Amino acid sequence: MESSAWEFEARYEDWLPGLALMRDALLEQLADADLDRNLGGDTLTWGQLIDDCAQMQGSYLDAFVELEQHWAPPRPPGQHRSTVAEILDDFHALDRELQRVLGTFSGEDWDAVITRPDGTRRTRRAQLEVHAQFMLIFLAKATVYARAQNRVIPPSLQTFVG
């Protein structure tokens, strides 16, 4: 039987470190003052965009453990963390904890079902795929912000997200 590039078991837990590296490469370019900048209109500030991502990442982490996901309400303007270093520290702590939690799962653990706020249910494996897609969406949004503010897009991000 012939094999296809489409016939593989996606191991999204293997993708997460690369996504985190791309996120960090983009965020490390920011100065603390950039966190209050937006693109105009009703767009979020960099700080809000980044905090929303961190809160969602925490929501996914909790869901893998509790088997129930809850959305955190977005922080109001001006109430995001004030330094890039603090943001990166928070992300790195979330990354480490997510890797630790995912490393405890094997076999049937991945088949446990997570209930999402809208009532949909996904296995941990499917939820991890959604989490990876969420991270890609965040990277795409952050790339738009970076381009609009004439930032350098790291090569890995430019290749992977565009």
Secondary structure, 3 states (H helix, E strand, C coil): CCCCCCCCCCCHHHHHHHHHHHHHHHHCCCCHHHHHCCCCCCCCCHHHHHHHHHHHHHHHHHHHHHCECCCCCCCCCCCCCCCHHHHHHHHHHHHHHHHHHHHCCCHHHHHCEEECCCCCEEEHHHHHHHHHHHHHHHHHHHHHHHHHCCCCCCHHHHHHCC
